[in-house]
Amino acid sequence: MNSHQATMPDRIDEQRVEKALALIARAAIDVPEAAAKAEDALSRWRARSPENAAACIEAHHRWQMLAQLAPELREQFDAPAAGRRSPQRRQLLAYLAGAGITGLLGSSGWWAYRHTPQFVSALDNTSLLPESFAVPDGPDGQTASHIVLAPSTRLQISLSRAERTATLEQGEAYFAIAQDNARPFRVRTQAGDIEVLGTAFSVSVRTHAVAIEVEHGHVRFAPRAAGIRRLPLFAPPAIDLYQGQALTIRTTGVAQSSQVNPEQVAAWRDGWLIFDNARLDDALPTINAYRLTPLILQDQRTGQLRLTGRFRTDDPDSLLRALPVILPLNIVTHPDGSLRLAVRTS
C-alpha cells in the first residue's frame, strides 16, 4: 500500500481555507456548468498538496456550520414581509460565499483549535490483495478503529479533536469504527456523506454507483444535492441504515434500498466476491480490481446482463471461465491483449 501520513500543524493557512470556501460556495450556488467547473477546480487544487487537502477539510467543516447558524438566517430565504423587498436568494448566498461566510465561519480560536486536523493520511492500495489500516483515533493516539481497503482503492483520513473523516475517492473499504460521541466519524463520497454511529460497514465507490452495506450498528447517509439544496439549511433528508440493510446511489441520483446478509458484508476480506443479481457493468469494476488484465464490455447491452455467483478473489481466471457458462457471453481477445465481453448472438 502506498501511503502518506502527516501530523498537521496547529494552524492552517487561512488564505488556503478562504480559497477552498470560495470554490465550495461557487459549486453550491452557481449555474450548473459553472458549478461543475468549480467542483472540478476544487478537486484538482486539493490534490496538489497536503496543505491544500487540509484546507479543504477545514473549509468543509466551516461550510457545514451553516446548519447550526441562528434560525433567522433561514427566514431570510422565505417570503418577504409586507411592504419590504426581500433580497434574492442568490445575492444572499453570494454574500455568504464571499467575505460574509469568512466572517460567519471564520476561525475563532476555540473552533480552530477543535477542528484543525492533527493527523492526515492518504492511502492507496495498488496491490491485488486487501490491505488493513489501524486508525490512531483512540486516547493518546492509540488504535481504536480499523479500515480494510480492497484493491484499487484510494482513501484519505483526517483526525481532529472534533471529528474523524475518511474521504473515499475510489474503490471499496470496510470500516470497523469505535464509537466516540465527542468525535463523530464520517465517510465522504461523491454521492454524499455517511455518519457513523458506532458500527461496522462497507462502502464502495465504483464507476456507476456508491454502495453502502451495514454489517452491524447504525449509519446515516446524507445525500449530496445540487444548487441551493447543497446548503445544510436546505439539504434533503438523511437516510438511516441498520444491520443487514444496504443502499445503492447511482450517478443518476436514484437511490435503491435492499437487504444483505450481514455475514457477507465485505466478503472480499475473506477472499470472496459475491454477486446477487448484480448488473454486469456494476460488478465489473470490482472484478477488475483483482485482475492484471481488465475485462471490457463490448457495449451497453452486455453491461445490462445480471450476474449471480460466488467467486474466489485469488483465482480470477475461474470467474473468467465461469462467465460464458452462467451468462450468454463470448470473451474475445483483441490484438492489444484486452479481453472484451460481448453478448452471444447464437
Long-range contacts (C-beta under 8 A, 24 or more apart in sequence): 1-123, 1-124, 1-125, 1-126, 1-127, 1-131, 1-133, 1-149, 2-123, 2-124, 2-126, 3-121, 3-122, 3-123, 3-124, 3-133, 4-50, 4-121, 4-122, 5-119, 5-120, 5-121, 5-122, 6-50, 6-119, 6-120, 6-121, 7-118, 7-119, 8-54, 8-116, 8-117, 8-118, 8-119, 8-120, 9-116, 10-116, 11-112, 11-116, 12-54, 12-55, 12-58, 12-107, 12-112, 12-116, 12-117, 13-51, 13-55, 14-107, 16-51, 16-52, 16-55, 17-55, 17-58, 17-59, 17-62, 17-107, 18-102, 19-45, 19-55, 20-45, 20-46, 20-52, 20-55, 20-56, 20-58, 20-59, 20-60, 21-59, 21-62, 21-63, 21-97, 21-101, 21-102, 21-105, 22-97, 22-98, 24-59, 24-60, 24-63, 25-63, 25-93, 25-96, 25-97, 25-98, 25-101, 26-97, 27-230, 28-93, 28-97, 28-227, 28-228, 28-230, 28-231, 29-90, 29-93, 29-94, 29-97, 29-227, 29-228, 32-226, 35-226, 35-227, 50-120, 50-122, 53-120, 53-122, 53-156, 54-117, 54-120, 54-158, 57-117, 57-120, 57-158, 57-165, 58-115, 58-116, 58-117, 60-188, 61-115, 61-162, 61-163, 62-101, 62-105, 62-106, 63-101, 63-105, 63-232, 64-232, 65-104, 65-105, 66-96, 66-104, 66-105, 66-231, 66-232, 66-233, 67-232, 67-233, 67-235, 69-104, 69-233, 73-233, 74-233, 77-233, 77-234, 89-228, 93-228, 93-231, 113-161, 114-160, 114-161, 114-162, 115-160, 115-161, 115-162, 115-163, 116-160, 116-161, 117-158, 117-159, 117-160, 118-159, 118-160, 118-161, 119-157, 119-158, 119-159, 120-156, 120-157, 120-158, 120-159, 121-156, 121-157, 122-154, 122-155, 122-156, 122-157, 123-147, 123-149, 123-153, 123-154, 123-155, 123-156, 123-157, 124-153, 124-154, 125-149, 125-150, 125-151, 125-152, 125-153, 125-154, 125-171, 126-151, 126-152, 127-151, 128-289, 128-290, 128-291, 128-292, 130-268, 130-269, 133-157, 135-159, 135-164, 137-164, 137-178, 137-180, 137-183, 137-185, 138-178, 144-178, 144-180, 145-175, 145-176, 145-177, 145-178, 145-185, 146-175, 146-176, 147-173, 147-174, 147-175, 147-176, 148-173, 148-174, 148-266, 148-269, 149-173, 150-174, 150-266, 150-268, 150-286, 150-289, 151-289, 151-290, 152-285, 152-288, 152-289, 153-289, 159-183, 168-203, 168-205, 169-205, 170-205, 170-206, 171-204, 171-205, 171-206, 171-289, 172-202, 172-203, 172-204, 172-205, 172-206, 172-266, 172-268, 172-286, 172-289, 173-202, 173-203, 174-200, 174-201, 174-202, 174-265, 174-266, 174-269, 175-199, 175-200, 175-201, 175-202, 175-203, 176-200, 190-224, 191-223, 191-224, 191-249, 192-221, 192-222, 192-223, 192-224, 192-249, 193-221, 193-222, 193-224, 194-219, 194-220, 194-221, 194-222, 195-219, 195-220, 195-221, 195-222, 195-238, 200-265, 201-241, 201-265, 202-265, 202-266, 204-286, 206-282, 206-285, 206-286, 207-281, 207-284, 207-285, 208-250, 208-251, 208-279, 208-281, 208-282, 209-248, 209-249, 209-250, 209-251, 209-282, 210-248, 210-249, 211-246, 211-247, 211-248, 211-249, 212-241, 212-246, 212-247, 212-248, 213-245, 213-246, 213-260, 213-265, 213-266, 214-241, 214-242, 214-243, 214-244, 214-245, 214-246, 214-260, 214-262, 214-265, 215-243, 215-262, 215-265, 215-266, 216-243, 216-262, 217-242, 217-243, 218-242, 221-247, 221-249, 223-249, 223-255, 268-313, 271-312, 271-313, 271-314, 272-310, 272-311, 272-312, 272-313, 273-310, 273-311, 273-312, 273-313, 273-319, 274-309, 274-310, 274-311, 275-307, 275-308, 275-309, 275-310, 275-311, 276-308, 277-306, 277-307, 277-308, 278-306, 278-307, 278-308, 279-303, 279-304, 279-305, 279-306, 279-307, 280-304, 280-305, 280-306, 280-307, 280-327, 280-341, 283-307, 287-316, 287-319, 290-316, 291-316, 293-337, 293-338, 293-339, 294-338, 294-339, 295-320, 295-331, 295-339, 295-340, 295-341, 296-338, 296-339, 296-340, 296-341, 297-340, 297-341, 298-332, 298-340, 298-341, 298-342, 298-343, 299-342, 299-343, 301-343, 302-329, 302-341, 302-342, 302-343, 305-329, 305-343
